[in-house]
Amino acid sequence: MAKYLTRQRKQLLHFLSEHTDEQMTARQIADALQGNPISISAVYRNLAALEEGGYLKRSIREGSRETFYQYIAAEECKGRLHLSCCICGRIVHLGEKEAEQLIHSTLATTGFQIDTSKTVLYGVCADCRK
């Protein structure tokens, strides 16, 4: 990330840190920040810098061409596996015990080391299955 925090980046970080369980498009973020003087181009620029700095996870939801961003620098997100609902976009943090079991089982059976900082598992949440 850049060596300094601009006013716009601070506003964006503050907003994202209050929405850690959500995946949002750049447009949704810009619309939510509408009361603040931050342009869509500044949102895109800052999202790219924040992603590069490891503050955000970028993903594309199945059946969509839109890019979604999620703030992962919050303490409850660090090193966690995330579950993303393909229908509503809700994010669930996989419990530490469950994540460790999945990581160790995958490594033991396939030799594949999962990178938790970049992993999102997709499926359907309990609410959408009802």
MDTraj code that builds the backbone (N, CA, C; nanometers):
import mdtraj as md
import numpy as np

residues = "MET ALA LYS TYR LEU THR ARG GLN ARG LYS GLN LEU LEU HIS PHE LEU SER GLU HIS THR ASP GLU GLN MET THR ALA ARG GLN ILE ALA ASP ALA LEU GLN GLY ASN PRO ILE SER ILE SER ALA VAL TYR ARG ASN LEU ALA ALA LEU GLU GLU GLY GLY TYR LEU LYS ARG SER ILE ARG GLU GLY SER ARG GLU THR PHE TYR GLN TYR ILE ALA ALA GLU GLU CYS LYS GLY ARG LEU HIS LEU SER CYS CYS ILE CYS GLY ARG ILE VAL HIS LEU GLY GLU LYS GLU ALA GLU GLN LEU ILE HIS SER THR LEU ALA THR THR GLY PHE GLN ILE ASP THR SER LYS THR VAL LEU TYR GLY VAL CYS ALA ASP CYS ARG LYS".split()
xyz = np.array([
    [0.0851, -0.1168, 0.0000],
    [0.0000, 0.0000, 0.0000],
    [0.0897, 0.1231, 0.0000],
    [0.0365, 0.2340, -0.0426],
    [0.1119, 0.3590, -0.0468],
    [0.1667, 0.3923, 0.0912],
    [0.2710, 0.4733, 0.0934],
    [0.3366, 0.5088, 0.2185],
    [0.2522, 0.6006, 0.3057],
    [0.1483, 0.6569, 0.2524],
    [0.0660, 0.7494, 0.3280],
    [-0.0816, 0.7169, 0.3094],
    [-0.1600, 0.7605, 0.4058],
    [-0.3044, 0.7408, 0.3984],
    [-0.3706, 0.8729, 0.3632],
    [-0.4271, 0.8795, 0.2454],
    [-0.4992, 0.9996, 0.2052],
    [-0.6332, 1.0042, 0.2787],
    [-0.6963, 1.1183, 0.2776],
    [-0.8278, 1.1338, 0.3395],
    [-0.9267, 1.0350, 0.2776],
    [-0.9213, 1.0205, 0.1447],
    [-1.0127, 0.9291, 0.0764],
    [-0.9870, 0.7850, 0.1170],
    [-0.8595, 0.7470, 0.1279],
    [-0.8283, 0.6094, 0.1664],
    [-0.8726, 0.5832, 0.3097],
    [-0.8567, 0.6817, 0.3974],
    [-0.9026, 0.6665, 0.5354],
    [-1.0540, 0.6465, 0.5400],
    [-1.1280, 0.7250, 0.4600],
    [-1.2740, 0.7107, 0.4546],
    [-1.3108, 0.5710, 0.4056],
    [-1.2434, 0.5260, 0.3025],
    [-1.2715, 0.3945, 0.2450],
    [-1.2397, 0.2842, 0.3455],
    [-1.1248, 0.2921, 0.4112],
    [-1.0877, 0.1921, 0.5117],
    [-1.1876, 0.1898, 0.6268],
    [-1.2291, 0.3064, 0.6709],
    [-1.3264, 0.3131, 0.7794],
    [-1.4576, 0.2451, 0.7376],
    [-1.5056, 0.2776, 0.6189],
    [-1.6289, 0.2175, 0.5697],
    [-1.6151, 0.0655, 0.5586],
    [-1.5073, 0.0195, 0.4969],
    [-1.4880, -0.1239, 0.4781],
    [-1.4737, -0.1979, 0.6105],
    [-1.4070, -0.1358, 0.7069],
    [-1.3880, -0.2016, 0.8370],
    [-1.5199, -0.2177, 0.9121],
    [-1.6201, -0.1402, 0.8750],
    [-1.7525, -0.1545, 0.9356],
    [-1.8397, -0.2550, 0.8605],
    [-1.7891, -0.3105, 0.7512],
    [-1.8648, -0.4046, 0.6673],
    [-1.7800, -0.5283, 0.6358],
    [-1.7189, -0.5869, 0.7371],
    [-1.6268, -0.6987, 0.7144],
    [-1.6966, -0.8242, 0.6644],
    [-1.8236, -0.8399, 0.6898],
    [-1.8947, -0.9608, 0.6483],
    [-1.9659, -0.9443, 0.5151],
    [-1.9262, -0.8437, 0.4390],
    [-1.9932, -0.8172, 0.3122],
    [-1.8943, -0.8137, 0.1971],
    [-1.9402, -0.8606, 0.0838],
    [-1.8674, -0.8428, -0.0411],
    [-1.9436, -0.7364, -0.1186],
    [-1.8721, -0.6364, -0.1662],
    [-1.9368, -0.5264, -0.2374],
    [-1.8589, -0.4929, -0.3638],
    [-1.9301, -0.4442, -0.4628],
    [-1.8657, -0.3973, -0.5850],
    [-1.8118, -0.2564, -0.5598],
    [-1.7249, -0.2107, -0.6468],
    [-1.6732, -0.0743, -0.6367],
    [-1.7879, 0.0257, -0.6459],
    [-1.8841, 0.0013, -0.7305],
    [-1.9995, 0.0901, -0.7462],
    [-2.0808, 0.0957, -0.6171],
    [-2.1048, -0.0192, -0.5535],
    [-2.1793, -0.0218, -0.4279],
    [-2.1058, 0.0573, -0.3199],
    [-1.9749, 0.0440, -0.3170],
    [-1.8937, 0.1168, -0.2191],
    [-1.9016, 0.2664, -0.2468],
    [-1.8847, 0.3051, -0.3722],
    [-1.8901, 0.4468, -0.4088],
    [-2.0275, 0.5055, -0.3762],
    [-2.1338, 0.4300, -0.4044],
    [-2.2689, 0.4781, -0.3739],
    [-2.2882, 0.4956, -0.2229],
    [-2.2335, 0.4032, -0.1436],
    [-2.2463, 0.4117, 0.0020],
    [-2.1684, 0.5307, 0.0575],
    [-2.0640, 0.5702, -0.0122],
    [-1.9813, 0.6840, 0.0309],
    [-2.0247, 0.8136, -0.0351],
    [-2.1415, 0.8143, -0.0934],
    [-2.1904, 0.9269, -0.1720],
    [-2.1863, 1.0591, -0.0965],
    [-2.2098, 1.0574, 0.0330],
    [-2.2072, 1.1799, 0.1117],
    [-2.0672, 1.2359, 0.1303],
    [-1.9674, 1.1534, 0.1038],
    [-1.8278, 1.1952, 0.1152],
    [-1.7747, 1.2284, -0.0232],
    [-1.6900, 1.3270, -0.0336],
    [-1.6367, 1.3631, -0.1653],
    [-1.5302, 1.2642, -0.2132],
    [-1.5744, 1.1498, -0.2658],
    [-1.4822, 1.0491, -0.3194],
    [-1.5398, 0.9981, -0.4515],
    [-1.4628, 1.0077, -0.5558],
    [-1.5094, 0.9700, -0.6895],
    [-1.4960, 0.8195, -0.7108],
    [-1.5673, 0.7677, -0.8101],
    [-1.5590, 0.6250, -0.8426],
    [-1.4173, 0.5884, -0.8849],
    [-1.3487, 0.6772, -0.9559],
    [-1.2106, 0.6466, -0.9971],
    [-1.1196, 0.6387, -0.8751],
    [-1.1431, 0.7243, -0.7753],
    [-1.0637, 0.7182, -0.6523],
    [-1.0936, 0.5898, -0.5763],
    [-1.2191, 0.5454, -0.5788],
    [-1.2552, 0.4193, -0.5142],
    [-1.1787, 0.3053, -0.5804],
    [-1.1805, 0.2974, -0.7135],
    [-1.1085, 0.1915, -0.7850],
    [-0.9589, 0.1957, -0.7545],
    [-0.9008, 0.3147, -0.7584],
    [-0.7577, 0.3305, -0.7325],
    [-0.7218, 0.2820, -0.5927],
    [-0.8029, 0.3238, -0.4960],
    [-0.7762, 0.2860, -0.3574],
    [-0.8036, 0.1381, -0.3316],
    [-0.9050, 0.0825, -0.3955],
    [-0.9305, -0.0616, -0.3814],
    [-0.8120, -0.1418, -0.4327],
    [-0.7556, -0.1003, -0.5452],
    [-0.6386, -0.1697, -0.6009],
    [-0.5205, -0.1629, -0.5044],
    [-0.4976, -0.0459, -0.4459],
    [-0.3872, -0.0297, -0.3510],
    [-0.4114, -0.1118, -0.2240],
    [-0.5342, -0.1126, -0.1762],
    [-0.5663, -0.1882, -0.0557],
    [-0.5565, -0.3390, -0.0794],
    [-0.5957, -0.3824, -0.1976],
    [-0.5815, -0.5248, -0.2307],
    [-0.4340, -0.5626, -0.2359],
    [-0.3549, -0.4800, -0.3009],
    [-0.2109, -0.5053, -0.3103],
    [-0.1471, -0.5100, -0.1711],
    [-0.1976, -0.4287, -0.0800],
    [-0.1461, -0.4262, 0.0562],
    [-0.1985, -0.5371, 0.1453],
    [-0.2866, -0.6224, 0.0923],
    [-0.3385, -0.7349, 0.1693],
    [-0.4567, -0.7007, 0.2584],
    [-0.5198, -0.5860, 0.2363],
    [-0.6338, -0.5447, 0.3165],
    [-0.7658, -0.5973, 0.2617],
    [-0.7681, -0.6294, 0.1332],
    [-0.8907, -0.6720, 0.0664],
    [-0.8712, -0.8041, -0.0052],
    [-0.9810, -0.8734, -0.0192],
    [-0.9869, -0.9929, -0.1012],
    [-1.0801, -0.9604, -0.2173],
    [-1.0388, -0.9923, -0.3382],
    [-1.1197, -0.9655, -0.4573],
    [-1.1706, -1.0986, -0.5091],
    [-1.2971, -1.1015, -0.5506],
    [-1.3536, -1.2253, -0.6046],
    [-1.4622, -1.1917, -0.7059],
    [-1.4967, -1.2916, -0.7842],
    [-1.6053, -1.2782, -0.8811],
    [-1.7089, -1.3834, -0.8449],
    [-1.8308, -1.3381, -0.8222],
    [-1.9388, -1.4282, -0.7838],
    [-1.9852, -1.5073, -0.9050],
    [-2.0147, -1.6328, -0.8830],
    [-2.0609, -1.7205, -0.9905],
    [-2.1826, -1.6600, -1.0597],
    [-2.1816, -1.6621, -1.1911],
    [-2.2929, -1.6089, -1.2679],
    [-2.2892, -1.4584, -1.2831],
    [-2.1796, -1.3971, -1.2430],
    [-2.1681, -1.2519, -1.2503],
    [-2.0334, -1.2152, -1.3116],
    [-2.0288, -1.1013, -1.3752],
    [-1.9014, -1.0522, -1.4276],
    [-1.8442, -0.9431, -1.3382],
    [-1.9183, -0.9097, -1.2338],
    [-1.8749, -0.8028, -1.1456],
    [-1.7694, -0.8524, -1.0470],
    [-1.6781, -0.7619, -1.0125],
    [-1.5757, -0.7904, -0.9137],
    [-1.6252, -0.7427, -0.7782],
    [-1.6108, -0.8282, -0.6779],
    [-1.6528, -0.7969, -0.5425],
    [-1.5302, -0.7876, -0.4528],
    [-1.5380, -0.6975, -0.3568],
    [-1.4279, -0.6753, -0.2639],
    [-1.4765, -0.6989, -0.1221],
    [-1.3869, -0.7553, -0.0401],
    [-1.4169, -0.7754, 0.1003],
    [-1.2958, -0.7354, 0.1826],
    [-1.3183, -0.6605, 0.2868],
    [-1.2136, -0.6178, 0.3793],
    [-1.1732, -0.7368, 0.4653],
    [-1.0455, -0.7716, 0.4644],
    [-0.9998, -0.8881, 0.5402],
    [-0.8940, -0.8535, 0.6444],
    [-0.8667, -0.7262, 0.6645],
    [-0.7646, -0.6867, 0.7615],
    [-0.8186, -0.6841, 0.9042],
    [-0.9491, -0.6985, 0.9196],
    [-1.0080, -0.7016, 1.0537],
    [-0.9590, -0.8259, 1.1268],
    [-0.9471, -0.8163, 1.2571],
    [-0.8941, -0.9260, 1.3379],
    [-0.9717, -1.0562, 1.3144],
    [-1.1050, -1.0475, 1.3017],
    [-1.1842, -1.1695, 1.2824],
    [-1.1649, -1.2326, 1.1446],
    [-1.0966, -1.1626, 1.0527],
    [-1.0758, -1.2145, 0.9177],
    [-0.9354, -1.2711, 0.8953],
    [-0.8403, -1.2261, 0.9746],
    [-0.7003, -1.2629, 0.9499],
    [-0.6806, -1.4137, 0.9562],
    [-0.6251, -1.4684, 0.8491],
    [-0.5939, -1.6100, 0.8437],
    [-0.7137, -1.7022, 0.8442],
    [-0.8307, -1.6499, 0.8185],
    [-0.9525, -1.7317, 0.8210],
    [-0.9945, -1.7708, 0.6805],
    [-1.0567, -1.8836, 0.6704],
    [-1.1209, -1.9218, 0.5462],
    [-1.2587, -1.8563, 0.5453],
    [-1.2999, -1.8113, 0.4289],
    [-1.4293, -1.7446, 0.4162],
    [-1.5215, -1.8285, 0.3290],
    [-1.6466, -1.8338, 0.3684],
    [-1.7501, -1.9023, 0.2924],
    [-1.8389, -1.7942, 0.2325],
    [-1.8648, -1.8008, 0.1038],
    [-1.9429, -1.6987, 0.0356],
    [-2.0651, -1.7621, -0.0286],
    [-2.1814, -1.7059, 0.0021],
    [-2.3058, -1.7555, -0.0558],
    [-2.3173, -1.7066, -0.2000],
    [-2.3367, -1.7989, -0.2923],
    [-2.3492, -1.7659, -0.4347],
    [-2.4809, -1.6945, -0.4661],
    [-2.5766, -1.7013, -0.3754],
    [-2.7069, -1.6404, -0.4012],
    [-2.7146, -1.4983, -0.3455],
    [-2.6873, -1.4824, -0.2157],
    [-2.7030, -1.3504, -0.1532],
    [-2.5704, -1.2778, -0.1306],
    [-2.4589, -1.3479, -0.1436],
    [-2.3286, -1.2854, -0.1259],
    [-2.2830, -1.2766, 0.0188],
    [-2.3606, -1.3295, 0.1116],
    [-2.3240, -1.3262, 0.2535],
    [-2.1911, -1.3973, 0.2740],
    [-2.1087, -1.3435, 0.3631],
    [-1.9796, -1.4019, 0.3957],
    [-1.9867, -1.4609, 0.5356],
    [-1.9357, -1.5811, 0.5506],
    [-1.9289, -1.6476, 0.6798],
    [-1.7831, -1.6821, 0.7041],
    [-1.7356, -1.6526, 0.8253],
    [-1.5993, -1.6910, 0.8629],
    [-1.6049, -1.8343, 0.9133],
    [-1.5306, -1.9227, 0.8487],
    [-1.5260, -2.0621, 0.8925],
    [-1.4549, -2.0661, 1.0272],
    [-1.5096, -2.1400, 1.1205],
    [-1.4499, -2.1508, 1.2533],
    [-1.3066, -2.2013, 1.2463],
    [-1.2275, -2.1606, 1.3420],
    [-1.0850, -2.1962, 1.3431],
    [-1.0645, -2.3475, 1.3446],
    [-1.1405, -2.4170, 1.4280],
    [-1.1279, -2.5633, 1.4385],
    [-1.1643, -2.6297, 1.3050],
    [-1.2743, -2.5867, 1.2448],
    [-1.3191, -2.6439, 1.1187],
    [-1.2195, -2.6145, 1.0059],
    [-1.1662, -2.4937, 1.0054],
    [-1.0689, -2.4558, 0.9036],
    [-0.9419, -2.5390, 0.9163],
    [-0.8943, -2.5554, 1.0386],
    [-0.7735, -2.6358, 1.0604],
    [-0.7947, -2.7793, 1.0135],
    [-0.9124, -2.8362, 1.0426],
    [-0.9419, -2.9727, 0.9984],
    [-0.9383, -2.9822, 0.8459],
    [-0.9999, -2.8855, 0.7789],
    [-1.0026, -2.8847, 0.6322],
    [-0.8621, -2.8691, 0.5753],
    [-0.7857, -2.7776, 0.6302],
    [-0.6495, -2.7511, 0.5818],
    [-0.5613, -2.8742, 0.6007],
    [-0.5647, -2.9327, 0.7204],
    [-0.4810, -3.0496, 0.7480],
    [-0.5247, -3.1719, 0.6675],
    [-0.6548, -3.1915, 0.6539],
    [-0.7060, -3.3035, 0.5761],
    [-0.6672, -3.2907, 0.4290],
    [-0.6791, -3.1711, 0.3748],
    [-0.6430, -3.1475, 0.2349],
    [-0.4941, -3.1718, 0.2133],
    [-0.4127, -3.1218, 0.3035],
    [-0.2684, -3.1406, 0.2930],
    [-0.2318, -3.2886, 0.3029],
    [-0.2935, -3.3588, 0.3979],
    [-0.2620, -3.4998, 0.4188],
    [-0.3043, -3.5879, 0.3014],
    [-0.4201, -3.5599, 0.2424],
    [-0.4710, -3.6469, 0.1364],
    [-0.4220, -3.6104, -0.0033],
    [-0.3926, -3.4824, -0.0250],
    [-0.3537, -3.4401, -0.1606],
    [-0.2151, -3.3792, -0.1693],
    [-0.1588, -3.3405, -0.0543],
    [-0.0302, -3.2722, -0.0548],
    [-0.0437, -3.1247, -0.0907],
    [-0.1672, -3.0774, -0.1023],
    [-0.1935, -2.9389, -0.1425],
    [-0.2027, -2.8505, -0.0193],
    [-0.1221, -2.7440, -0.0165],
    [-0.1222, -2.6485, 0.0951],
    [-0.2171, -2.5339, 0.0621],
    [-0.3222, -2.5160, 0.1404],
    [-0.4204, -2.4093, 0.1188],
    [-0.3656, -2.2787, 0.1733],
    [-0.3773, -2.1723, 0.0941],
    [-0.3380, -2.0380, 0.1361],
    [-0.4628, -1.9692, 0.1905],
    [-0.4740, -1.9618, 0.3220],
    [-0.5946, -1.9067, 0.3836],
    [-0.6133, -1.7584, 0.3547],
    [-0.5069, -1.6886, 0.3218],
    [-0.5215, -1.5455, 0.2944],
    [-0.5881, -1.5187, 0.1602],
    [-0.5988, -1.6204, 0.0762],
    [-0.6560, -1.6008, -0.0567],
    [-0.7718, -1.6944, -0.0866],
    [-0.8246, -1.7593, 0.0144],
    [-0.9228, -1.8637, -0.0108],
    [-1.0641, -1.8224, 0.0278],
    [-1.1551, -1.8386, -0.0683],
    [-1.2981, -1.8199, -0.0458],
    [-1.3649, -1.9461, -0.0983],
    [-1.4465, -2.0081, -0.0157],
    [-1.5216, -2.1260, -0.0572],
    [-1.6646, -2.0813, -0.0886],
    [-1.7168, -2.1257, -0.2003],
    [-1.8488, -2.0824, -0.2458],
    [-1.9513, -2.1926, -0.2265],
    [-2.0712, -2.1523, -0.1916],
    [-2.1812, -2.2450, -0.1719],
    [-2.3098, -2.1668, -0.1479],
    [-2.4038, -2.2258, -0.0752],
    [-2.5322, -2.1610, -0.0465],
    [-2.5506, -2.1583, 0.1050],
    [-2.5766, -2.0390, 0.1594],
    [-2.5918, -2.0238, 0.3051],
    [-2.7229, -2.0855, 0.3529],
    [-2.7333, -2.1013, 0.4837],
    [-2.8503, -2.1621, 0.5441],
    [-2.9785, -2.0851, 0.5133],
    [-2.9723, -1.9513, 0.5164],
    [-3.0918, -1.8698, 0.4880],
    [-3.1419, -1.8902, 0.3454],
    [-3.0517, -1.8964, 0.2492],
    [-3.0920, -1.9120, 0.1080],
    [-3.1368, -2.0545, 0.0760],
    [-3.0962, -2.1519, 0.1568],
    [-3.1394, -2.2900, 0.1353],
    [-3.2813, -2.3125, 0.1839],
    [-3.3356, -2.2206, 0.2643],
    [-3.4718, -2.2377, 0.3199],
    [-3.5763, -2.2247, 0.2131],
])
top = md.Topology()
chain = top.add_chain()
for i, resn in enumerate(residues, 1):
    res = top.add_residue(resn, chain, resSeq=i)
    for name in ("N", "CA", "C"):
        top.add_atom(name, md.element.get_by_symbol(name[0]), res)
traj = md.Trajectory(xyz[None], top)
